[in-house]
Amino acid sequence: MKARIISLTLIGLCVLSILVGILHTFIAIRSHDEETPENIEQSILWDFSAGENKIALLSLNGVISSEQPENLFSDAGSAESLQKALRKILKDSSVKGVLIKINSQGGTVGLSQEINSLLLRIRKKMPVVVTMSDLAASGGYYIACAADRIYAQPGTLTGSIGVIMQSLDAHELLTNKLGIRANTIKSGKFKDIASPYRALPPEERALLQNLINNTYNQFVNAIITGRVKRNDEYNIARAKLSESTLRKYADGRVFTGEQAKKLGFVDELGGLYEAQQAINKMAKQKFKLSAKELPLVQYNAPTGIENLLFGVTESFFGGSKDVTRELLPAGVKHSHQLLYIWE
């Protein structure tokens, strides 16, 4: 009986959510001229307005990782969601510019590179602007450097250009204190590299350092491509970043937004409002549009149903986070992975 009541409740809430979504969409389409970054309608049926020229607003929040596959209940600001939205934008001719809000300390190398590559492809077709929130460091900056322009608050933390890899060395605890020894059968001497069951020998350390150096050079080269060598005609303020400055400060240090602007790592100080003004001007210049202001439509926003169902499932079944794992540094949680992340 209880299960039936829950099922009927969920169905009723879903129907209500769809109706609310339709109403929100109708209001959003009728009031594009009144949209501001602080009041953007998010709706399950935003595709109804796909025929109009628009600016796509996307968000990236938290660690950049594909550890959790995207599904109905995934975070709409996740790297996976952003990646999916960017692929969709490449096929949507009504999108005339991309504005991305980043609040991330970075994450895995491969996914950061994939998103950077997608943005560079989009940048050939339309302007791309990034606005940094509290934090856009390491992999967050790797993604941001693919944009035509970067905006940051004076107190935003950014930079941390570098690579990190961590592994635990627990062999003394396990062997000397607990009497635990590992029996390892391997095909080659490096197959269990950085094993926690023994100390890291110099030969393995040198091999891993070469990996780090190579991946670090990929990071620096991405910034050179995205910012040092960029060449556009947009009539929007652009900071100059020299390769010598980049190499001098690409040592893992973190900057404030104000410091980053002085060095050329970001273009202007400001938030979402200033970034929206810039992307509008750039889009109108690129496509020779006469519209006063292009509507801002959020791409990777959660739908009404997602928000509703996630809240209901959390209420009935409670959270399932591993608190112990949440307290671990990201480098340990992603052991044996090269990371563009600020720890």
N, C-alpha and C positions, 0 to 999 in steps of 0.2 A: 504493500500500500504506500509506504514511504517513497519507494523508488518511483512509483507512478506519479505521485504528487510532484516529485522533483523533476521528472520528465515533462509534465504538463507546464510546470513553472518555467522551465528552460525554453520550451516552444513559445509560450506566451511572451516571454522577454525578448526572444529573437524577433518575433513579429513586430513588437513595439519598437525594437531597435531599427528595423528596416524602415518603418514609417517615419521615425525621427530622422533617419539618414536622408530619406527623400525630401523631407521638409527642409533640412539643413542645406541640401544641394540646391533646392529651388531658391532659397534665400541667397546662397552664395552666388548663383548665376545672375540673380537680379541686382546684386549689390557689389559687383566687381570694383566699381569706382571708389567704394568706401573701404576696400580691404586695406589693412595695415599689417605689418609683421606681427603686431601684438594681438591681432584678432583675425586669424586665418581660419576659415571654415574647414573642418576635416570631416569627410563624409565617405561612406562606402560607395556612393554613386558619383564620385568626382569625375569619372570618365564621361559623364553626360556632357561636360563642357570641353571635351577634347578637341572639338572643331575650332575653337578659338585660339588665337595666338596667346601664349602664356609663358610665364617663368616657372620652372619646376623648383620647388623647395624640398630639399632632402635633409636628413639629419643622420649623424653618426655619433653614437654614445657608447662609452665604455670600451672594454678591451676588444681589439680587432682580432677575431678568432672565428674559425669555422667549426669549432668544437661542438657547438650546438646547432644542428641543421635547422633551417627555417621551417616553421610549421605554423599552424593556426594560432598558437599561443606564444610564438617567439616575439622578442623585442623588436618593435617597428624601427628602432634606431640602431639596430645591430649592423655589423659590417656585411653580413649576408643579405639583409634587407636592402642595404644601400647598393650592393653589387647588382641585385636583381632589378632595382629601379633604374640604374644607369643603363642596363641592357635594354630596358623598355624604352627609355628616352631616345636611344639611338634609332628606334623605329617610329618615333612619334614626331611627325613633321610639324605639329602645332607648337612644340616646345621651341622657344627662341632663346632660351638662356637657362643656366643651371646655377642655383644658389644653395650652398651646402653649409649647414651648421655643424661644427665639429666640437665635441667635448670628449676627448679620448687621450689616454696615456700611451697609446700605441698597441702593438700586439705582434702577431706572427708575420714573418717576412713575406711569405708567398701571397697571402691575401692582401696585404698592404700594396704589394706590387701589382696585383691584379686590378685593384681599384684605381691605382695611379695610371695604369695603362688604359683603362676604360675612359678616365677623365681626359687623357691626352687625345684619344680618338674623338671624344665629344667636343673638345676644344677646337678641333679643326673645322667643326660645323657651326658652332655657336659659342658665345662667351660663357665662361665658368668663373664664378666668384665664391670664395670661401670666407665665412665669418667664424672666428674662433671664440669659444665661450670661456669657461674657466681654464681649460687645459687642452692643448693640441700639441702634444710632444711626441718625439720619436716617430713611430708609424703614423700618428696623427698628422705630424708635419710632412712626412713622406707623401701622404695623400694630398695635403694642402698645396704642396709645391707644384702640383700639376695644374693648378688653377691659373687663370689669367691675372687675377688680383686676389690678395689676401687682406682681410680686415681683422684686427684684434683689439681687444680692450687694453688699456694701459697696464692693467694688472693680470692679464692673461699669461699663463705659463706655457711657453713653447720652446722649440729647439730640441735638446737631448738627441742630437744627431749622432747615432752610433748603434752598435750591435752588442747584444749581451746573450750569454748562454750560461746556465747554471746547472749544477748537479750536486747531489749530496754525497759526502764522504763519511759513511757510517761504519767503516770497517773496524775501527778500534772498539767502538761500542759493541758491535755485534760479535766480534771475534774474542776480544779480551774480557769483556764484561759478561756477555751472554753465552759465549761459547758457540756461536752460530757461524758456520763457514759455508760459502757458496761452492757448489760443484758446477763448473761451467764447461760445457762442450761447445766448441765453436769451430767454424770453418777457416777463420783467419785471425791473426793476432789482434786486429782492431775491431772485431765484430762486437765486443762488449766494451767499447771505448767509454771512458768516464763512468765505469761501474761503481756503484756506491759500496761495493763489498771489498774494495781495495783502494789504496792511495793512487792518485793520478801520476803515472810515470812521465818523465820529461818528453819522451817520444810522442806520447798521446797529446800532451799539452801543446807541443809544437804543431801537430797536425790540426788540432782544433783552432789554434791561433791563426793558422793559414785560412781556415774556413771563415773565421770572424773577419779577417782583413779583406778577403774577397767580397764578402757580403757588405762590409762597410764601404768599399769602393763603389759598389752598386748604388748605395744610398747617396753618396756624394755625386755620382754621375747623374742620378735622377734629378737632383736639385740643379745641377748645371743645365740639364735639358729643360727643366721646367721654368727656371728663373733666370739663370745667368745668360742663357742664349735666347731667351724669349724675344720675339720681335713682332709687335702688333701695332695697329694704328688707332686703337681705342683712345678717345679723348678723355681719359681718366688717369688720375695721378698714379705714377708707377715708380716704385723705389728701385734703385740700382744696387744690385748685389754682384760684387766682383768675385772671381774664382779664388783670388788670394785671400779675401775676407772669409769666404766660405770655408776654405781649408784651415784657416787659422782658428776659427771658432767651432768647427765641426768635431769637437772633442768630447761630446757627451754632456756639455754644460747646458743648463736651462736658462732661458731669457725671460724677462717680462715682455709684454707686448711693446712697451715703450722702448726697451733696449733693442728688441728685434727690429723695430722700425728704423732706428738710427743706423743699424748695421745693414739693413736691406733685406732682412728675412721676411718681413711683412711690408705691405705697401702703405696702409693707412691705419690710423687708430679710429675705432668706431665699432658699432655693433650691428645688429640685424637691420636696423633702419637704414644706416649709411650704406651697408652692403646692398640692400634692395635698390636704393637710389642709383648706385653704380651699375648694377646689372641691368636695370631698365634703360639707362643711357647707352650702355654698350650694345644691348639687343636692338634698340631702335637705330643705332648707327650701323650695325652689321647688316640688318635686314631692311634698312630705309623705311621704317615704320613711322606712322604719324600719330599713333595712339598716345594719349596723354600719359597713361601708365598701364603696363601690361599686368594682368591679374596674376597673383601668386597662388599656385596650386601645390599643395603638399603631396608628394608622390608616395614616400614610404611611411605614411601615417597609419596607425592602427584604425581599422574600420570600427564602426559602432558595435558590430557583432563581436569582434575580437575583444574589445574592451569589456563588453558585458559578460561574455562567457568566461573570460579570464578571471573577472571579479567573482563570478558565481562559483567557479571551481576552487578558487582560493578560499572562499568562505566555507565550502563544504568539506574540502579535503586538507586545507591548511597548506603552509609552505613546506617545501621539500629540500631546502638548501642545506648543504653540508657546511655547518658553521666552521668546523675545523679547517676545511679546505679554503674557505673564504679568507681566513687569517693568513694563509701562506702567501709569500711573494709570488708574483706571476711567473718569475723565472723557474721557481720550483714546481708550480702547477703545470708548467709546460716544459718539464725536464727534457733535456737533450734536444731542444729546439732552438734554432737561432731566432732571436727576437729583436724587432725594432720597438723597444718599450722602455719607458722611464719607470724604474723601480722606486 
